[in-house]
Amino acid sequence: MRRVVLWVAGGVGALSLAAGGAWSQTPQPFNVAQARAVPPTAAASGEASIVARTNAWTVTIAGGQLEDTFMRFAAELARALDDGDELRVLPIATYGAAENLNDLLYLKGIDIAITHTDVFHEFKRKKRAANLEQRVNYISQMYVGELHVFARHDIKTIYDLEGQTVGFDTKGAGPTVTGPILFERLGIKVKPVFINNSAALEKMKTGEIAAILHTVGKPNNLFTNVSSDVGHFLPVEYSEKFSDYYVPSVLTHEDYPTLIKEGEKIETIGIPVVLAVYNWPEGHDRHRRVERFIQYYFERFDTLRKPPFHPKWKEINLAAKVPGWARYPVAERMLEQMQPQAVAAAAPGIDPAYARTQAARVVPNNRAEQERLFQEFLEWSRRRAQRQGR
């Protein structure tokens, strides 16, 4: 007779499946005193000093899913800034950009979060949090991530996604905000599904899903090992429709050599990324910890711009302003202590130095196209400044 045993939590017994298919419970020894025993706390064990030291300078960062650029940046911040008992940076795996802002507002223990600017503005527009701009500040602008629209080969343009099933990644991820904005502004109605993009890629192979949206910094590991037989990137043309939240960008052969032909470029929209922080007041214990994190971040920033850290660290200008956001006062003070030229580089929206760097990365061998993109960046910045009343 074959028998399957399922152990029940708490040790009250075991359920047995006998030959006839009937479940029966076999009594097991049970020590109530042991079950109710509560282990002593660390403080009660004479380890209060260790508890205090461990928690004194620990700062948490809401990162993202393991395959996302957010999580890599959070991990690299920890690697560059960790300083033993003086500062411990704890990256936390999360659902992504939208959930990160939500966690920064409501989840206990979250000090800092990496998120997208469109998430912040959509939270404000839809009044998802009262006085959001007062409760959440930014430490610095980060890199510009790219919208990746990866589709089956029978889908030729983004408009072919009309009526199709599209993966928006896990609920709380960046595409759950960027996706609805994208399709609403283009007048395309799709059937969104919310599953992890790694799983969604497998469903693309079986025809269950037509395309997936991925909002990450290029190149991203999700696509580096994907065969071109699975699908291809769809272009998303940058236009005035997207100028309030986004910037122009491209995907190239250098980014994804197995998916994009040499010399080919796939136009898409870039999504600015921000290092956000809860606006802890001075005197609060969390303010004290975040203050030290920001000091280390500014002082060691040059380390992050060198290998083996992600190449997008080189795109970041600490002095660049983020329209519609308030910089955290501690970060503002750190900027004032920096070299005058670093502060002078700041400009409404995306600053000129950053814009030229980004344009050079997009079209490295085409000076004319670089200049066109640069002027487009500046015009976008001016329009944003006018709308924000700057």
Secondary structure by P-SEA (a helix, b strand, c coil): cbbbbbbcccccbbbbbccccbbbbbbcccccccccccccccccccaaaaaaaaccbbbbbbccccccaaaaaaaaaaaaccccccbbbbbbbcccaaaaaaaacccccccbbbbbaaaaaaaaaacccccccccbbbccccbbbbbbbccccccccccccccbbbbccccccccaaaaaaaaaaaccccccccccaaaaaaaaaaccccccccccccccccccccccccbbbbbbbbcccccccccccccccccccccccccbbbbbbbbbbbbcccccccccaaaaaaaaaaaaaaaaccccccccccccccccccccccccccccaaaaaaaaaccaaaaaaccccccaaaaaaaaaaaccccaaaaaaaaaaaaaaaaaaaaaacc
